[in-house]
Amino acid sequence: MRYYISISFKGTSFRGWQHQATHNSVQDEVERALGLLFGEKIAVTGAGRTDAGVHAINYIAHFDLSTPLSAEDHPRIVYKLNAILSSDIAIDNICQVAPDSHARFDAVNRSYRYFIHTAKEPFLNQFSYYFPYRIDIEQMNKAAKYLTGEHDFTSMAKLHSSAKTNICTVKEAFWSPDSPLSLKATSCPSYENLSGKTYCFNITANRFLRNMVRAIVGSLLEIGRGKENPEWIIEVMEKKNRCAAGSSVPAHPLFLVSVEYPYKLF
């Protein structure tokens, strides 16, 4: 029997989702918890890699069990898994799917958010990038439109990766006023003072390359500061050279927020 689980995790203490020979990963922790609960070795397949330090909300993974679980038993399974897992990982939901369903290969879109703040604010530092410059969001959004559609993102990809192709189709890319403190309806004591100083880059695509979102954000910030014009992003992509793009921004403000499938889950 195959099951999908929805996972939220704080990536600070992990080297990403994927199993690592010498470092702790989210995949390792989830497999350990499932093994302890069901008394058998269980392999978990995730919707894709996440970079070290990146967080996730609604990350999807699948695993197989030799015996079926009743739908009525799902809440108890979620409760027990969360009791085993560390405070940095939470199982949000579980559902049974068709035996040939695949968390990675069936995914049609993935969405990320990257947060920045331009005013000093201690409550935001853990999940937002402090960028102490005046930025032009209009110019950044104009540039972001050039990212949509099917493009070769070699200039935005980590060098020497194992990806077979650097072609990705971006469904949408835009900046909006937002804060990581609003992701799960929490609040910041001085949030009202940050109006116009907290921003989020939203991007949805069929697939992402390693370091891609962070390289895109770093490049768009160059445009936001007035160092480059919006059309520069076209030149960067045409060069297919990582050195042509802006520097990668830090990982800690990046969240995978959804994985979309052609069928309904949960």
C-alpha positions in Angstrom: 0.0 0.0 0.0 1.4 3.4 -0.9 0.8 6.5 1.2 1.6 10.2 0.7 2.5 12.4 3.7 2.6 16.1 4.0 5.6 17.4 5.9 6.7 20.8 7.3 10.3 21.2 8.4 12.7 23.9 9.6 15.8 23.2 7.5 18.3 25.0 9.6 19.8 21.8 11.2 19.6 19.7 8.0 21.6 19.4 4.8 18.4 19.5 2.8 15.8 16.7 2.3 18.0 14.2 0.5 19.9 11.5 2.3 23.5 12.4 3.0 26.3 10.0 3.8 27.9 12.2 6.4 25.2 14.8 7.4 21.8 14.7 8.9 18.9 15.1 6.4 15.1 15.4 6.7 14.7 12.1 4.7 16.8 10.2 7.3 14.7 11.5 10.2 11.3 10.7 8.6 12.5 7.2 7.6 13.7 6.6 11.1 10.4 7.6 12.6 8.4 5.5 10.2 10.7 2.5 10.9 10.2 2.9 14.7 6.4 3.2 14.4 5.8 0.3 12.0 8.7 -2.0 13.0 10.1 -2.4 9.5 12.6 -0.7 7.3 10.7 2.0 5.2 12.1 4.0 2.3 10.7 7.4 1.7 10.7 9.2 -1.6 10.3 13.0 -1.6 9.0 15.5 -4.1 12.6 16.6 -4.8 15.7 17.9 -3.3 15.9 21.0 -1.1 19.2 22.9 -0.5 20.8 22.8 2.9 19.1 25.2 5.3 15.9 25.6 3.2 12.6 25.1 4.9 9.3 23.6 3.7 5.6 23.7 4.3 3.4 21.1 2.6 6.4 19.1 1.3 5.1 15.8 -0.1 6.7 12.3 0.2 5.6 8.8 -0.3 6.3 5.4 1.3 5.0 1.8 1.0 3.6 -0.4 3.8 3.0 -4.1 3.6 -0.4 -3.8 5.4 -3.1 -1.2 4.8 -4.1 1.5 7.2 -7.7 2.5 7.7 -8.6 6.1 7.0 -9.9 6.4 10.6 -6.4 5.5 11.8 -4.6 8.3 9.9 -4.9 10.9 12.7 -3.4 8.5 15.2 -0.5 7.7 12.8 0.2 11.4 12.4 0.1 11.9 16.1 2.5 9.1 16.8 5.0 10.1 14.1 5.1 13.7 15.5 5.8 12.3 19.0 8.8 10.5 17.6 10.2 13.3 15.3 12.2 16.2 16.5 10.6 19.7 17.0 12.1 20.7 13.6 9.9 18.3 11.6 6.1 17.9 11.6 3.8 15.5 9.7 0.7 17.4 8.8 -1.3 14.8 7.0 -1.4 11.3 5.4 -3.5 9.6 2.7 -3.5 6.4 0.7 -2.8 6.8 -3.0 -2.7 4.5 -6.1 0.2 2.0 -6.0 1.9 3.7 -9.0 1.6 7.3 -7.6 5.0 9.0 -7.3 5.7 12.0 -5.1 8.5 13.3 -7.3 7.6 12.2 -10.9 3.9 13.0 -10.6 4.4 16.6 -9.4 3.5 19.1 -12.0 4.4 22.4 -10.2 6.4 23.4 -7.1 6.2 26.8 -5.4 8.8 28.7 -3.4 8.8 31.9 -1.4 11.9 33.9 -0.5 11.6 36.7 2.2 13.6 39.9 2.6 13.4 42.9 4.9 15.0 46.3 4.3 14.6 47.6 7.8 16.5 46.2 10.8 14.2 43.9 12.6 15.4 41.2 15.1 12.1 39.2 14.9 12.6 38.5 11.2 16.3 37.6 11.0 15.8 33.8 11.4 13.6 33.5 8.3 14.2 36.6 6.3 17.2 38.2 4.5 18.2 41.6 5.8 18.9 43.7 2.8 19.6 47.2 4.0 19.1 49.1 0.8 16.3 50.9 -0.9 14.8 48.7 -3.7 12.5 49.3 -6.6 9.9 46.5 -6.5 8.3 47.7 -9.8 11.6 47.2 -11.6 12.1 43.8 -9.9 8.7 42.7 -11.0 9.2 43.9 -14.5 12.4 41.7 -14.6 10.6 38.8 -13.0 8.1 38.6 -15.9 11.0 37.8 -18.2 11.6 34.6 -16.2 8.1 33.1 -17.0 7.8 30.5 -19.7 10.2 27.8 -20.8 13.9 28.9 -20.5 17.4 27.5 -20.0 18.3 28.4 -16.4 22.0 27.4 -16.6 23.0 30.9 -15.5 20.9 30.4 -12.3 22.0 26.8 -11.5 24.7 25.4 -9.2 27.8 24.5 -11.2 28.6 20.8 -11.9 25.2 19.6 -10.8 23.8 16.2 -11.9 20.8 17.6 -13.6 20.2 16.2 -17.1 18.7 19.4 -18.4 18.6 23.0 -17.2 15.3 23.7 -19.0 12.5 24.8 -16.6 9.1 26.2 -17.2 8.2 29.0 -14.8 4.5 29.5 -14.4 4.7 32.7 -12.3 7.3 34.9 -10.7 6.6 38.1 -8.7 7.4 40.1 -5.6 4.7 41.0 -3.1 4.6 42.7 0.4 4.8 39.8 2.9 6.7 38.5 5.9 7.6 35.0 7.0 5.8 35.7 10.3 2.5 35.6 8.4 3.1 32.1 6.9 1.3 30.3 9.8 -0.7 33.2 11.2 1.9 34.3 13.7 2.7 37.9 14.4 5.6 40.2 15.2 5.3 42.8 18.0 6.7 45.5 15.8 5.2 44.2 12.6 3.1 47.4 12.0 6.4 49.4 11.8 7.6 47.4 8.9 5.0 48.4 6.3 6.7 48.7 2.9 9.9 47.1 4.2 9.1 43.4 4.1 8.9 41.6 0.7 8.5 38.1 -0.6 9.6 36.7 -4.0 7.0 34.1 -5.2 7.9 31.6 -7.9 6.2 28.5 -9.3 7.7 26.2 -11.9 7.5 22.6 -13.1 11.0 21.9 -11.7 13.9 23.8 -10.1 17.6 23.4 -10.3 19.9 23.4 -7.3 20.5 27.0 -6.1 18.1 28.3 -8.8 15.8 30.4 -6.6 18.6 31.9 -4.6 20.5 32.9 -7.7 17.4 34.4 -9.2 16.7 36.5 -6.1 20.3 37.7 -5.9 20.0 38.8 -9.6 16.7 40.6 -9.1 18.1 42.4 -6.1 20.8 43.8 -8.3 18.0 45.3 -10.5 16.1 46.5 -7.4 19.1 48.5 -6.3 19.4 50.1 -9.7 22.7 48.4 -10.6 21.1 46.8 -13.6 18.0 47.3 -15.7 15.1 44.8 -15.9 16.2 43.6 -19.4 19.5 42.5 -18.0 17.9 39.3 -16.8 17.3 38.3 -20.4 21.0 38.8 -21.1 22.0 36.7 -18.1 19.9 33.8 -19.2 21.1 33.9 -22.8 24.7 33.7 -21.7 24.1 30.3 -19.9 26.9 31.1 -17.5 26.6 31.1 -13.8 29.1 33.9 -13.5 26.8 36.2 -15.5 24.1 36.3 -12.8 24.0 37.9 -9.4 25.4 36.3 -6.2 23.3 33.7 -4.5 21.4 35.0 -1.4 21.4 33.0 1.9 19.3 29.8 2.3 17.5 30.5 5.5 14.7 32.8 4.1 13.7 30.2 1.4 10.6 28.1 1.8 9.1 25.4 -0.4 5.4 26.1 0.2 3.5 23.8 -2.1 3.8 20.8 -4.5 1.0 20.4 -7.0 -0.3 17.2 -8.4 -2.8 16.3 -11.2 -5.0 14.6 -8.6 -6.4 15.6 -5.3 -4.6 14.8 -2.0 -5.7 14.7 1.6 
